[in-house]
Amino acid sequence: MSAMKKLFYIIVVVLLLTGSFLAGRLYNRQSENRNTHSDTLYVQKQNPPGQESEEDLSSMPSGTVKIDSQRQQLIGIRVGEMEKKPVTHKIRLLGRVAADETKIYVINATVDGWITKTLPNSTGSFVKKNEVLAAFYSPEFLSAVQSLLFALSAKDRVQTTGRETPAQKDQIAQFNINLQQYKDSLKNLGMGDLQIEKMIQNREWIENVDIISPADGFILVRNVSDGLRFVKGSEMYRIADLSRVWILADVYENEVQYFKPGIEAKVTLPYQKKNYRAKASKVLPVFDATTRTLKVRLETENPGFTLRPDMFVDVELPVNLPPAVTVPADAVLDSGLKKTVFVERGDGFFEPREVETGWRIGNRVEIVKGLKPGERIVISGNFLIDSESKLELAAAGMVGTLSKDPVCGVDVSVNKAEKAGRKSIYQGKTYYFSSDECKEKFDKNPSRYAKKP
């Protein structure tokens, strides 16, 4: 038994020693891993990837940042070269067909009465000039018709032989005057010329008065029916001549300048593949307070009466502009106070540049001042660059002092301007500049840019 106990103790001691050895090795390895990880974190903290804190930006304008190629790809920065070339663009608008207001005819009741006959026409029907639309009766016509027939009878009793005495000639002239007055009375009451002439020729009593169409056109409004009682001033028919129509289009204020009077635009009727040539009217565009746009009027012929009121059409106006430096609209950052683009300076440097813009058509904006042909600017991802540029200016303000460039009007880091030699002293005051060009302008005429004390 004693031998068995000794063997048991020996085995226990060996196991304890082995466990201690393995535990020590594991502890040492974990310690090494922790030290290695700490060193790595320390190195990353001291030199984060893409951070070029040691770059010398003193020769660059304030706000210039440097972004390496890897970060440019990650951010999605795209750069494009500026060119000065003619601009061809097409302004596309949605138009609405409207009847020509000068060719809309409204038939109103001139007396009280009621409808005695209607013909098979309705809203949208095409009618011709002098076509009978309906008939009505009014007691007010009785005395006027009777007076006309009496005047005709009196005139018929006077035979003209050519040998009339002066008194007879005066009597005949008076008959003609009275006859014309009675005819005018009937016209004022609403009777048409054809019906009056027919009554004069036949010497017949006419009881019902015809409502006739004043022109060729389409019925827009029809307010008659058999036995309908109406009062003076009631609208019975509205007829529009659609041989020539208007196209009304809503145009933004920056595009209305291209719709000059007489300029031609292409009008297309969707789904029918029919094109028309419309000309801009001489009438000034009308401002619509609801849509905040200007309503432009185009005029076009309407063969076959294909274009009907309230139809929608596509309007296309070609615009040809002289050569100009243009950029995508998204490349310009508009803060409300100034407009900025980022110019590529090479080696990953991007300079903020204040620009002046002109016209804008579609997605292109004209650059009037601030850029030159051949320069490359950021056209995508500029919002992220702008954030870094503002951080750069903020850092410059914390590290050193910021000063306002008297020529270019931008904030300048005094430390960077000092280091680059971009400063001038005038009347005992020191001025700092964001670029050599601004400094040269100041040195040529310092009194123009220097601030009064």
Order of alpha helices (4+ residues) and beta strands (2+ residues): alpha-beta-alpha-beta-beta-beta-beta-beta-beta-alpha-alpha-alpha-beta-beta-beta-beta-beta-beta-beta-beta-beta-beta-beta-beta-beta-beta-beta-alpha-beta-beta-alpha-beta-beta-alpha-alpha
